[in-house]
Amino acid sequence: MRKWIIALVLILTTVPACAAPARVWIAEFVAIRVEAAAPFATLPALARQTPLDISTGAKTSAVFNMQTRYIRIVCEVQCAVTAAGTATPSDILLPALRPEYFGVQGGKTISVILAP
């Protein structure tokens, strides 16, 4: 029994942390308003991008609609984001499952990576 428990512990501690998908959702908006010091986007979104799976490395979003001025990002895991090239773990840190809003330029992209 003890060997079985030790084997189970070894298996659980050697499974890579990124084995499960690490998805990022991006929604694009034309306008945003602040109410009680919190940003609110008006639905429906101008565009909703296909979620990015960053479990295997940095991924770049689709090109933003030319009318897009703001984006809302939600990451399943802690990640980092940049609008300048390919993301690295030292870029802007985003906590897991906490929506973040950013002003962006239409026609541009962002890059997102895991940031353990």
MDTraj code that builds the backbone (N, CA, C; nanometers):
import mdtraj as md
import numpy as np

residues = "MET ARG LYS TRP ILE ILE ALA LEU VAL LEU ILE LEU THR THR VAL PRO ALA CYS ALA ALA PRO ALA ARG VAL TRP ILE ALA GLU PHE VAL ALA ILE ARG VAL GLU ALA ALA ALA PRO PHE ALA THR LEU PRO ALA LEU ALA ARG GLN THR PRO LEU ASP ILE SER THR GLY ALA LYS THR SER ALA VAL PHE ASN MET GLN THR ARG TYR ILE ARG ILE VAL CYS GLU VAL GLN CYS ALA VAL THR ALA ALA GLY THR ALA THR PRO SER ASP ILE LEU LEU PRO ALA LEU ARG PRO GLU TYR PHE GLY VAL GLN GLY GLY LYS THR ILE SER VAL ILE LEU ALA PRO".split()
xyz = np.array([
    [0.0819, -0.1191, 0.0000],
    [0.0000, 0.0000, 0.0000],
    [0.0866, 0.1259, 0.0000],
    [0.1927, 0.1248, 0.0809],
    [0.2802, 0.2406, 0.0902],
    [0.3475, 0.2683, -0.0437],
    [0.3903, 0.1636, -0.1160],
    [0.4531, 0.1823, -0.2475],
    [0.3536, 0.2431, -0.3449],
    [0.2276, 0.2038, -0.3355],
    [0.1251, 0.2565, -0.4240],
    [0.1062, 0.4069, -0.4005],
    [0.1060, 0.4476, -0.2745],
    [0.0893, 0.5893, -0.2407],
    [0.2097, 0.6695, -0.2894],
    [0.3288, 0.6160, -0.2696],
    [0.4504, 0.6844, -0.3168],
    [0.4473, 0.6980, -0.4681],
    [0.4069, 0.5927, -0.5384],
    [0.3980, 0.5979, -0.6849],
    [0.2964, 0.7022, -0.7298],
    [0.1831, 0.7096, -0.6628],
    [0.0804, 0.8076, -0.6970],
    [0.1322, 0.9494, -0.6763],
    [0.2010, 0.9721, -0.5653],
    [0.2573, 1.1040, -0.5381],
    [0.3588, 1.1408, -0.6458],
    [0.4428, 1.0478, -0.6852],
    [0.5417, 1.0744, -0.7901],
    [0.4742, 1.1078, -0.9223],
    [0.3700, 1.0369, -0.9576],
    [0.2973, 1.0643, -1.0824],
    [0.2352, 1.2024, -1.0774],
    [0.1697, 1.2349, -0.9676],
    [0.1016, 1.3643, -0.9572],
    [0.1982, 1.4813, -0.9572],
    [0.3172, 1.4626, -0.9041],
    [0.4133, 1.5728, -0.8986],
    [0.4960, 1.5849, -1.0249],
    [0.4914, 1.4868, -1.1143],
    [0.5687, 1.4953, -1.2378],
    [0.4842, 1.5290, -1.3592],
    [0.3531, 1.5385, -1.3445],
    [0.2678, 1.5781, -1.4566],
    [0.2904, 1.7262, -1.4822],
    [0.3207, 1.7647, -1.6075],
    [0.3465, 1.9057, -1.6349],
    [0.2275, 1.9931, -1.5982],
    [0.2562, 2.1109, -1.5443],
    [0.1502, 2.2028, -1.5026],
    [0.0683, 2.2534, -1.6202],
    [0.1261, 2.2502, -1.7405],
    [0.0553, 2.3036, -1.8557],
    [-0.0101, 2.1934, -1.9381],
    [-0.0322, 2.0769, -1.8806],
    [-0.0942, 1.9672, -1.9543],
    [-0.2364, 2.0022, -1.9961],
    [-0.3070, 2.0771, -1.9142],
    [-0.4436, 2.1185, -1.9469],
    [-0.4376, 2.2456, -2.0308],
    [-0.5407, 2.2699, -2.1100],
    [-0.5413, 2.3940, -2.1877],
    [-0.5321, 2.5155, -2.0964],
    [-0.4660, 2.6151, -2.1425],
    [-0.4555, 2.7425, -2.0721],
    [-0.5101, 2.8456, -2.1698],
    [-0.6408, 2.8690, -2.1609],
    [-0.7071, 2.9512, -2.2617],
    [-0.7166, 3.0972, -2.2205],
    [-0.7204, 3.1823, -2.3232],
    [-0.7339, 3.3261, -2.3061],
    [-0.8492, 3.3724, -2.3938],
    [-0.9450, 3.4422, -2.3346],
    [-1.0588, 3.4955, -2.4095],
    [-1.0379, 3.6441, -2.4310],
    [-1.0631, 3.6897, -2.5549],
    [-1.0477, 3.8306, -2.5895],
    [-1.1766, 3.8787, -2.6539],
    [-1.2330, 3.9865, -2.6017],
    [-1.3507, 4.0498, -2.6607],
    [-1.3139, 4.1933, -2.6946],
    [-1.3659, 4.2436, -2.8068],
    [-1.3341, 4.3770, -2.8552],
    [-1.4541, 4.4701, -2.8391],
    [-1.4265, 4.5962, -2.8030],
    [-1.5318, 4.6944, -2.7806],
    [-1.4957, 4.8287, -2.8425],
    [-1.5975, 4.9026, -2.8834],
    [-1.5791, 5.0365, -2.9386],
    [-1.5695, 5.1386, -2.8257],
    [-1.6497, 5.1206, -2.7230],
    [-1.6526, 5.2178, -2.6129],
    [-1.6545, 5.1453, -2.4798],
    [-1.6154, 5.2180, -2.3781],
    [-1.6153, 5.1641, -2.2427],
    [-1.6520, 5.2776, -2.1488],
    [-1.7192, 5.2480, -2.0416],
    [-1.7544, 5.3519, -1.9458],
    [-1.7080, 5.3089, -1.8073],
    [-1.6869, 5.4062, -1.7228],
    [-1.6439, 5.3778, -1.5863],
    [-1.7590, 5.4131, -1.4932],
    [-1.7937, 5.3168, -1.4102],
    [-1.9015, 5.3348, -1.3146],
    [-1.8521, 5.2848, -1.1792],
    [-1.8572, 5.3694, -1.0810],
    [-1.8086, 5.3339, -0.9465],
    [-1.6646, 5.2845, -0.9535],
    [-1.5830, 5.3529, -1.0333],
    [-1.4397, 5.3244, -1.0481],
    [-1.4105, 5.1878, -1.1080],
    [-1.5073, 5.1261, -1.1743],
    [-1.4843, 4.9968, -1.2401],
    [-1.5247, 5.0087, -1.3871],
    [-1.4450, 4.9508, -1.4782],
    [-1.4800, 4.9598, -1.6205],
    [-1.5940, 4.8643, -1.6566],
    [-1.6819, 4.9112, -1.7424],
    [-1.7923, 4.8297, -1.7918],
    [-1.7992, 4.8430, -1.9425],
    [-1.8047, 4.7318, -2.0107],
    [-1.8204, 4.7322, -2.1557],
    [-1.9668, 4.7078, -2.1870],
    [-2.0156, 4.7724, -2.2902],
    [-2.1544, 4.7569, -2.3295],
    [-2.1675, 4.6397, -2.4261],
    [-2.2578, 4.5474, -2.3948],
    [-2.2805, 4.4310, -2.4810],
    [-2.3800, 4.4670, -2.5896],
    [-2.3747, 4.4049, -2.7047],
    [-2.2837, 4.2957, -2.7388],
    [-2.1453, 4.3476, -2.7746],
    [-2.0483, 4.2593, -2.7653],
    [-1.9125, 4.2933, -2.8040],
    [-1.9079, 4.3158, -2.9546],
    [-1.8200, 4.4024, -2.9985],
    [-1.7988, 4.4255, -3.1408],
    [-1.7492, 4.2969, -3.2066],
    [-1.6607, 4.2256, -3.1363],
    [-1.6071, 4.0982, -3.1853],
    [-1.5645, 4.0142, -3.0661],
    [-1.5769, 3.8829, -3.0807],
    [-1.5261, 3.7887, -2.9806],
    [-1.4314, 3.6960, -3.0541],
    [-1.3075, 3.6987, -3.0148],
    [-1.2072, 3.6169, -3.0818],
    [-1.2131, 3.4730, -3.0334],
    [-1.1643, 3.3824, -3.1160],
    [-1.1491, 3.2430, -3.0763],
    [-1.0491, 3.2383, -2.9614],
    [-1.0796, 3.1672, -2.8512],
    [-0.9859, 3.1620, -2.7391],
    [-0.8479, 3.1113, -2.7825],
    [-0.7449, 3.1713, -2.7259],
    [-0.6068, 3.1302, -2.7520],
    [-0.5682, 3.0228, -2.6518],
    [-0.5009, 2.9173, -2.6969],
    [-0.4479, 2.8155, -2.6061],
    [-0.2991, 2.8438, -2.5899],
    [-0.2612, 2.8964, -2.4740],
    [-0.1217, 2.9346, -2.4510],
    [-0.0431, 2.8284, -2.3750],
    [-0.0983, 2.7072, -2.3646],
    [-0.0308, 2.6014, -2.2887],
    [0.0994, 2.5570, -2.3544],
    [0.1180, 2.5853, -2.4830],
    [0.2397, 2.5426, -2.5531],
    [0.3305, 2.6592, -2.5897],
    [0.3014, 2.7772, -2.5390],
    [0.3866, 2.8927, -2.5673],
    [0.3060, 3.0164, -2.6005],
    [0.3763, 3.1227, -2.6344],
    [0.3120, 3.2503, -2.6650],
    [0.2251, 3.2385, -2.7890],
    [0.1104, 3.3044, -2.7844],
    [0.0187, 3.3071, -2.8980],
    [-0.0192, 3.4525, -2.9257],
    [-0.0459, 3.4808, -3.0525],
    [-0.0858, 3.6141, -3.0951],
    [-0.2343, 3.6134, -3.1283],
    [-0.3029, 3.7175, -3.0867],
    [-0.4462, 3.7296, -3.1136],
    [-0.4696, 3.7513, -3.2623],
    [-0.5958, 3.7429, -3.3009],
    [-0.6344, 3.7833, -3.4354],
    [-0.6223, 3.9358, -3.4422],
    [-0.6165, 3.9883, -3.5616],
    [-0.6095, 4.1331, -3.5800],
    [-0.7405, 4.1954, -3.5319],
    [-0.7313, 4.3026, -3.4539],
    [-0.8499, 4.3696, -3.4025],
    [-0.9248, 4.4397, -3.5145],
    [-1.0564, 4.4434, -3.5008],
    [-1.1432, 4.5166, -3.5914],
    [-1.0968, 4.6625, -3.5936],
    [-1.1084, 4.7293, -3.7062],
    [-1.0632, 4.8686, -3.7163],
    [-1.1401, 4.9620, -3.6225],
    [-1.2615, 4.9252, -3.5808],
    [-1.3393, 5.0078, -3.4881],
    [-1.3057, 4.9804, -3.3417],
    [-1.2313, 4.8756, -3.3146],
    [-1.1996, 4.8373, -3.1767],
    [-1.1132, 4.9435, -3.1102],
    [-1.1532, 4.9828, -2.9887],
    [-1.0764, 5.0779, -2.9084],
    [-1.0368, 5.0174, -2.7741],
    [-1.1107, 4.9159, -2.7299],
    [-1.0845, 4.8519, -2.6010],
    [-1.0994, 4.7013, -2.6158],
    [-1.0244, 4.6276, -2.5357],
    [-1.0421, 4.4825, -2.5302],
    [-1.0568, 4.4401, -2.3851],
    [-1.1244, 4.3292, -2.3669],
    [-1.1380, 4.2658, -2.2354],
    [-1.0701, 4.1310, -2.2466],
    [-0.9793, 4.1017, -2.1562],
    [-0.9034, 3.9765, -2.1585],
    [-0.9308, 3.8996, -2.0297],
    [-0.9565, 3.7692, -2.0425],
    [-0.9691, 3.6804, -1.9274],
    [-0.8808, 3.5592, -1.9551],
    [-0.7876, 3.5316, -1.8644],
    [-0.6972, 3.4165, -1.8769],
    [-0.7365, 3.3108, -1.7744],
    [-0.7346, 3.1841, -1.8155],
    [-0.7620, 3.0741, -1.7213],
    [-0.6508, 3.0582, -1.6187],
    [-0.5322, 3.0967, -1.6588],
    [-0.4141, 3.0841, -1.5741],
    [-0.3432, 3.2183, -1.5706],
    [-0.2517, 3.2355, -1.4767],
    [-0.1740, 3.3590, -1.4733],
    [-0.0953, 3.3701, -1.6030],
    [-0.1022, 3.4852, -1.6675],
    [-0.0334, 3.5014, -1.7955],
    [0.0252, 3.6415, -1.8039],
    [0.0984, 3.6658, -1.9122],
    [0.1558, 3.7977, -1.9386],
    [0.1168, 3.8370, -2.0798],
    [0.0998, 3.9682, -2.1016],
    [0.0507, 4.0183, -2.2297],
    [0.1340, 4.1375, -2.2755],
    [0.1473, 4.1505, -2.4077],
    [0.2138, 4.2670, -2.4655],
    [0.1499, 4.3000, -2.5998],
    [0.1629, 4.4248, -2.6380],
    [0.1192, 4.4673, -2.7707],
    [0.2408, 4.4960, -2.8576],
    [0.3586, 4.4650, -2.8063],
    [0.4840, 4.4930, -2.8765],
    [0.5616, 4.3645, -2.9018],
    [0.5274, 4.2931, -3.0071],
    [0.5997, 4.1703, -3.0411],
    [0.5447, 4.0487, -2.9701],
    [0.6330, 3.9531, -2.9435],
    [0.5953, 3.8268, -2.8796],
    [0.6058, 3.8399, -2.7281],
    [0.5024, 3.7966, -2.6591],
    [0.4986, 3.8071, -2.5123],
    [0.6053, 3.7206, -2.4470],
    [0.6558, 3.7697, -2.3339],
    [0.7460, 3.6943, -2.2473],
    [0.6862, 3.6971, -2.1067],
    [0.7266, 3.6056, -2.0200],
    [0.6714, 3.6049, -1.8834],
    [0.6965, 3.7337, -1.8053],
    [0.7870, 3.8190, -1.8519],
    [0.8153, 3.9442, -1.7806],
    [0.7322, 4.0619, -1.8317],
    [0.6404, 4.0387, -1.9253],
    [0.5518, 4.1456, -1.9726],
    [0.4421, 4.1720, -1.8695],
    [0.3372, 4.2444, -1.9068],
    [0.2316, 4.2832, -1.8125],
    [0.1635, 4.1584, -1.7576],
    [0.1724, 4.1390, -1.6280],
    [0.1176, 4.0211, -1.5609],
    [-0.0332, 4.0340, -1.5428],
    [-0.1063, 3.9277, -1.5799],
    [-0.2510, 3.9222, -1.5611],
    [-0.2832, 3.8040, -1.4714],
    [-0.3550, 3.8260, -1.3628],
    [-0.3917, 3.7149, -1.2748],
    [-0.4965, 3.6259, -1.3407],
    [-0.5029, 3.5025, -1.2982],
    [-0.5987, 3.4071, -1.3533],
    [-0.7419, 3.4476, -1.3203],
    [-0.8293, 3.4297, -1.4173],
    [-0.9745, 3.4457, -1.4029],
    [-1.0185, 3.5836, -1.3525],
    [-0.9404, 3.6870, -1.3826],
    [-0.9780, 3.8241, -1.3454],
    [-0.9766, 3.9083, -1.4719],
    [-1.0917, 3.9538, -1.5173],
    [-1.0974, 4.0322, -1.6405],
    [-1.0126, 4.1583, -1.6323],
    [-0.9463, 4.1885, -1.7402],
    [-0.8671, 4.3113, -1.7515],
    [-0.9093, 4.3819, -1.8796],
    [-0.9133, 4.5142, -1.8764],
    [-0.9494, 4.5954, -1.9927],
    [-0.8274, 4.6751, -2.0367],
    [-0.8093, 4.6835, -2.1689],
    [-0.6978, 4.7603, -2.2239],
    [-0.7454, 4.8419, -2.3425],
    [-0.6922, 4.9618, -2.3557],
    [-0.7138, 5.0402, -2.4758],
    [-0.6188, 4.9886, -2.5832],
    [-0.6673, 4.9735, -2.7051],
    [-0.5857, 4.9227, -2.8150],
    [-0.6166, 5.0013, -2.9418],
    [-0.5395, 4.9745, -3.0460],
    [-0.5634, 5.0340, -3.1767],
    [-0.6219, 4.9285, -3.2691],
    [-0.7257, 4.9669, -3.3444],
    [-0.7803, 4.8765, -3.4441],
    [-0.6718, 4.8372, -3.5438],
    [-0.6800, 4.7149, -3.5925],
    [-0.5815, 4.6665, -3.6882],
    [-0.4554, 4.6096, -3.6249],
    [-0.4432, 4.6163, -3.4938],
    [-0.3257, 4.5643, -3.4223],
    [-0.3575, 4.4305, -3.3576],
    [-0.2593, 4.3700, -3.2899],
    [-0.2764, 4.2426, -3.2190],
    [-0.2097, 4.2533, -3.0822],
    [-0.2334, 4.1512, -2.9993],
    [-0.1582, 4.1354, -2.8742],
    [-0.1005, 3.9950, -2.8725],
    [-0.0039, 3.9734, -2.7869],
    [0.0569, 3.8426, -2.7676],
    [0.0439, 3.8073, -2.6191],
    [0.0145, 3.6794, -2.5918],
    [-0.0087, 3.6329, -2.4537],
    [0.0727, 3.5054, -2.4302],
    [0.1272, 3.4912, -2.3083],
    [0.2053, 3.3725, -2.2716],
    [0.1779, 3.3363, -2.1259],
    [0.1980, 3.2091, -2.0900],
    [0.1906, 3.1689, -1.9493],
    [0.2954, 3.2440, -1.8696],
    [0.2628, 3.2810, -1.7490],
    [0.3580, 3.3500, -1.6615],
    [0.3465, 3.2890, -1.5224],
    [0.4063, 3.1707, -1.5059],
    [0.3929, 3.1009, -1.3766],
    [0.4569, 3.1746, -1.2607],
])
top = md.Topology()
chain = top.add_chain()
for i, resn in enumerate(residues, 1):
    res = top.add_residue(resn, chain, resSeq=i)
    for name in ("N", "CA", "C"):
        top.add_atom(name, md.element.get_by_symbol(name[0]), res)
traj = md.Trajectory(xyz[None], top)
